[in-house]
Amino acid sequence: MSFDVSKTAANAVLYTVLMFFTLLAFGAAGWFQNLPAHLSAFCTLSPPEDGTVTSTDHFLTARRSAGVWSLGLSFFASGMGAWVLYGTTEMGATPELSWLGVIGYSFASAFPAICIGIWLGPVVNRASESKAFSTTDFGRKRYGRCMQVAVAIVSGFYMFIYMVAELTSVSNVYALLTGIDSKKYGIGVTIAMGAITIFYTMVGGVPASIVTDKFQGVIMATLVILLTFAVSLNDENHVNRSEFDLASNWTGQGAKAAVTLIIAIISAELFNQSTWIRVFAAKDDKTMRRGFGLGAVMVFLLMMFFGVMGMLAYANDPEAYDNGEKLAFLAFFDLLAPLKTGWDILTLILVTALAASSIDSLQNGIASIFSRDLIKAGWNPIWVTRIFIAAINVPAIWMASDKYDVISLFLVADIVCAMAVFPVFLGLQTEDWGILKAPTELGAFLGCFGGFVAVVVMGIINNLEGTIFKYFWLRNQGICALCGTETLVTFIVTPLVSLIVTYVASYLDIMIRGDRARSPIIPVAFDNDEKEETEEPQSEEAEGGSEPHKYNSEMLTKETPPTDEELAEDEEVIDA
């Protein structure tokens, strides 16, 4: 397999596409005021006219400004990075996984939109009274500072790994299509991608990310349709029914991989703050549900496309894949190889759009983790987060240059998220259900630790040699990184253990400490003004213990937003 895209042509594609997205970001920031009305409406997101959303809030969350199509295309584009060229393609080109692996991966990638946009999103949004910047704010409000830090660590780790995987994927594709396999060239591609996306997110914030996502989503859908026809109609890629039947199977291994993927991806995406930003950006709950539903359908179809392309590639040359001459995760490029160079250029445009849409969203997601605290402290959240994002890209680019296996990177992040998903989101339970007490902060924190211990124990059971952290790579010698009984059992056991430990520890915590267990582990003076506003005296019945404890509803539904005086300095910076 060889391609002959010149370095000059590849660089032209990279910088032209990224410059186009930069211009869109400037438009989203309001720099092009003289555009025709229909273009201006498509290129900008306007905050509500009722004055409830400040310019700083709009920059950091685009709160209540995105419609159905904006949300749908944004979720589609930001969730589908350059990694999709490898993911379901590998499943499709591995006959032991085939249909169930492809369908499982596609459903797992689309399901977070359903789970978050249709169910959890409206609940968390109401719980934070539409004032949250990320789920770390939910963790602080429901539990306390310890769980806020835990959520921030897990979220930050997942998004950082995601960013490394994206930078790795895009540099790998550029190296493959140009034939330049030097580390220097790969670093150059990742620096360009990281630096330019940082620049335009600094200019336009979350509105810029959502606006560019709309265009990126349209570009991606159009190019995928064109590539479908080009690949399928090429004579060298034709296969007959019996050849395709050899590649398309329904297997037990595929079912195991599907279940693993569903647990892993939903656990991880619940900590992806770039997805939660879209929740806060929705105009209302109805818009959120429709937009995320649209995005879920588009994600499912795109993943299925690459999975079927993998099956087609295997059916075209099964012996080469069986003996290792061809690699399953590169199956799409095997189909692309017979086409003319122009199609390679279109593929580079597609890959650049895929990577940019994910990376700019991840940068904004990372920036959102402590935005609310920065505002409350009187700091300029915009400039602080800009500096932080620029700093975080340095190690991400360095790690991407080492070309780690993309799927393995995701697995590490997924298992870390699986340790914490139940302890964090069981916080939505605010009333005691018999012996299932509403989780306390200590109970939730110990639940996360219980998930960690479960992974370590699974490593011991599976006779892994090395340090206790080595098993987090989940190298269980399966057909693929996501395959095998050991990996499946690990992804089932880990969240279940964390769930059980959360409830048991919360029950014991309440039994030992009483109502004090309902308070944060470490009270912080910084939160005192909020505590005074949100706490209400308990009734005598509650104090006497004659009724099951119910968390004060104000804990999750009432929070005083930052005042205009607190935000004045930030708004001046935005206006400038």
Buried (B, 14 or more C-beta within 10 A) or exposed (E): EEBEBEEEBBBEBBBEBBEBBBBBBBBBBBEBEEEEEEEBEBBBBEBEEEEEBBBBBBBBBBBBBBBBBBBBBBBBBBBBBBBBBBBBBBBBBBBBBBBBBBBBBBBBBBBBBBBBBBEBBBBBBEBBBBBBBBBBBBBBBBBBBBBBBBBBBBBBBBBBBBBBBBBBBBBBBBBBBBEBEEEEBBBBBBBBBBEBBBBBBBBBBBBBBBBBBBBBBBBBBEBBEEBEEBBEEBEEBEBEEEBBEBBBBEBEBBBBBBBBBBBBBBBBBBBBBBBBBBBBBBBEBEBBBBBBBBBBEBBBBBBBBBBBBBBBBBBBBBEBBEEEEBBBBBBBBBBBBBBEEEBBBBBBBBBBBBBBBBBBBBBBBBBBBBBBBBBBEEBBBBEBBBEBBBEBBEEBBEBBBEBBBBBBBBBBBBBBBBBBBBBBBBBBBBEBEEEBBBBBBBBBBBBBBBBBBBBBBBBEEBEBEEEBEEBBBBBBEBBBBBBBBBBBBBBBBBBBBBBBBBBBBBBBBBEEEEEEBBBBBEEBEEBEEBBEEBEEEBEEEBEEEEEEBEBBEEBBBBBEBBEEEBBEEBBEBBEE
